Amino acid sequence: MLTLPGTMRPFSNAAKMRRLPPHFLAAYNGRTSRRFIPMLITLDVGNTNVTLGIFDADKLLATWRIATDVERLPDEYSVIILSLLQHESIAAGSVDEAVMACVVPDLEPVFDAICMRCFGIKPLHVTAGVRTGLRILYDSPRDVGADRVADAVAAIKLYGPPLIVVDFGTATVFDAINAEGDYVGGAIAPGLGIASEALFRRAAKLQRVELHRPETAIGRNTVGAIQSGILFGYVGLVEGIVARIKVELGGAAAVIGTGGWADIIARETEVIEKVDTQLTLTGLRLIHEMNKA
């Protein structure tokens, strides 16, 4: 049984399954194979990092992050990925399937070529028309990024709706899922990294600092003041937006944090009840299972 910190609400498997929307259960349970589950590579191609995971059935064997670089050639990415696999003693030939969420259009053909070169397979792209079990009530559903869809699919399956997913990546993205399991929209703010970089570039006298927690909110020097403003400022941003979304969802929703900055923010607020840094990769695995049965 899982308890979400801060709420002390139990999440048993039976209760969780009862809360899943019928259309989600139909898409997942009715279309997944019990006879053969391949070893799968999941690729989350973001603006800052490419996150990769290797799944054997539902077990995540290994995960890595490499810097996104649109100038890097497929051969260069391939060498990096194959060396990472080798370091974990995973043979490239044992990877049977691939699934990809890509928010950098120029890199889609690059990673198609990488998957063919390294594994001899073409990845499933999470795009419009791919079965996800998720009803998207956005004005234009095609505008919802593949990573946001994967986050929502995994969060519904693991934690049950209603939900708010906060993804701390290049952007800080809030995704709202109502009690019926429908994706209803969200909010997008600059991420901690790009906000900090903008501050350092535009303010000549402010030096770069590492984003550690300052001892006090009142900075006694420039480094402490910058750390306080960025870290505690983003805590306030998260708490404020989550509060507004909860009201619009009807007052109750579990809040799940993911992405590279999730841990540092979650330590400073009780609003984020659970940190799941593998949420996107898990969602990609679930979507692959729905489509490859």
N, C-alpha and C positions, 0 to 999 in steps of 0.2 A: 504494500500500500504506500502511495506517495502522498506526502503532505506538502502543500505549497507554503514556504516560509512567509510569515506575516499574517496569513489568513487562518492557518491551522485547519484548512479544509482537506479532508481525506479524498484521495483520488484512487479508489479501487478500480481494478480492471472492469468489473461488472458494471459499476456505476458509470465509469468513463464510456463504455460501449453504449449504455442506454442514452447518453447525452449526445452521441454522434448523430448528425442528421441522416435521415434515411437515404437521400441521394448519394451521400458520401459513402455509406456502408455498401450500397449497391455497386458503386464504381470500384470500390476496393475489394470487398469480399467476393464479389461475383466474377472478378476478372483476374484473380491472381492464381498462379499455378502452384500446386502442392507437390508436383512430381519432380520438377527441375528448377532450381533457382540458381542462376549463373553467378559467377564472381563478377562484380560490377565495379566500374570506375565512375565516379560522379565528379563533374567539373562545374564549378561555380565561377564563371569568368566575370569578374567585376572590374570597376574602373581603377581600383588601386591594387587589388590582389587577385590572383587565381587560386582558389581553394580546391584541392583535390582530395577525394576519399576513395578507399578501396573497401568494398563490402563483400563479405562471404555470407550469403543469405542476409540476415538482418544484423550481423555482427560487423562493426566498423573495425577493420584490421589496422588501418593506418590513415593518417591525414596529414596534408602539407599545405603550406601557403608559399607561393612564389609571386614576386612583383609582376604586375601587369606592365607589359611593354609592347606597344603596337608596332614598334620597329624591329622587334626580335623575330627572327626567321623560324619557320617550323622546325628546321634541323636543330636550332639552338634550344627551343623548348623541349624537343624530343630527347636531347642529350640530358637535360636537367631531369625530366620526368623518369627516364629509364634509370638514371643514377639513384634517384630517390627510391624507386622500387627495389633496386638491387640492395640498397642499404638496409631495407626491411626484409630482405630475402624473399621477395615476391617476384615470381617469374612473369614477365610480360605476357608470355604465352598462356598463362592461366586466367587472364582477364577475358571474359566471354562477351560482355556487353558494356555499353557506355551511355550515359545520359548527361546532357549539358544544359545549363542555364547561362545565357550570355547576354550581357547588357552593353557589350562593346561590339557593334555590328562588324567592324573591320576584322575582328578576331574570330568570327564564326568560321570562315573558310580555313583559317590557320589551324584551329583545333580540330576541324574535320580532317585535315591532312595529317595532323599529329596522331589522331586515333587510328587512321588507316596505316600509318607508318609504324607505329609502335605496337598496335594490337590487331591490325587487320580487320577492324570493325568500323562501322559508321555510327556515330552517336545519335540517340534520340534527342531532338531539340524540343525543349519546353516552349512551345509557341501556341498561338491560337489554333484550335482544332485538336490538340492533344488532350486525352482524357485525364482529368484531374479530380473529379468528384466535387469540385468547388464551384458554387454559383457565385459569379462576380457581378455585383450590382453597381459597379463603376459606370459613369456616363458612357465611356468608351472602354469596354473590357480589354481591348487589345493594348491599351496604354499601360496596363499593370505589368510591371517588370516580372520576368520569369523567376527571379530570386524571391520576389514578394509572394508569388503564387506558391512556390515551394515552401517558404516559411509558413504560410497559412495552412497548407495541406498537412505538414508535419505537426503543427501546433494543435490542429483539430484532432488528429489521430492520437496524439500523446496526452493532451491535457483536457480536451473537450471544450466546446464553446459555452458561453461567450468569452472572447479573448481579445487582448491587445498585444500585438507583437511589436517590440521595439528593436530594430536592427541598427546597431551602431557601426556603420561602415563609412564609406566615402561620404554618404549622406546619412543623417539620422532619420530613419523612416519608421513611421507609426502605421500599423495595419490594424484595422478594426474588423472583428468577426462577431456577428450578432448571435443571439441564443439559438437561432435556427441553423447556424453554421454557414451563413452567407457572408461573403466578403463584401463589406459595405463601403470601404474607402479608407482614408487615413490622412496622414500629414507627412510632409517632407521638409526637413531643416538641414542646413549645412552640417557636415560631420565635424567632429572635434579636430581632426587632422587638418582639413582644409580651412576651417575657421582660424585655427592657430597660425597656419601658414600665411593667411591673408593679413593677420595682425602683424606678424614679424616683417612681412614685405612692405607694408604700407606705413609702419611707424619706425622711422630710421633709428631712434634711440632705444628701441626695445629689442634686447637680445633674445635669441632662441633659448628656450628652457625645456627641460624634460617635464612631462605632465605627471609629476608625482603629487600626492596629496600634501597640501601645505599644513603646517601645524595649526594655523588659525585662519579664519576668514579674513581677518584684518592683516594684510601683508605688511611686514615690517621692512621689506626691501622690495626692489623691483621684481626679482624672481618670485618671491612669495605672492606678490600682488597679481602677477600674471597667472600663476598656478591657481590662485583662489578664483580669479575672475573666470577662467576657462572651465575648471573642473566644477566648482560650485555653481557657476552660471549655467552649465549644462544640466546639472542636477535639478535646478529650478525650472529649466525649460521642460525637462522630462516630466517632472511632477505636475507642472501646469497643464501641459497638453494631455497627459493621461487623465487628469481630473475632468477636463472638458469632454474627452471622448467617453469616459465612463458615464457621465450624465446623459449623453446622447444615446448610449447603448442601453440605458435603463437603470444604471446605478451599480451593477455588479459585473465584473469581468476580471479573470485572471490576467496578470501582466507577465509576459515572457520576454526576457532580453536575450539577444544574440548579437553576433558580430564582434569585431576585434576590440572595441572599447567597452563591451558590456560589463565585464568584471569590475573595472575601475569605477564605473558609475553606480553599479548595483551595490557596491560596498558603502555608498554614501546616502542611500535612500531605501526606505521600506516599500516604496511603490513597486519596484521590480521584485516579483515574488519568486522567480526562478530564472536562472541563467542557463541557457542551452546553446553552447557555441557551435554545436553540430546540427542545428535545426535545419539549415538550408540543405545540407547534404542528405539528411534523413528524408526531407521532403522530396528531393530528387529521386531517392531510392523508391519511395512509395509511388511516385508518379510512374517510374519505370515499370514497377510491378503491375500497375493498372493497365499499361499499354502493351506489355510484352507477354502476357499470359498466352 
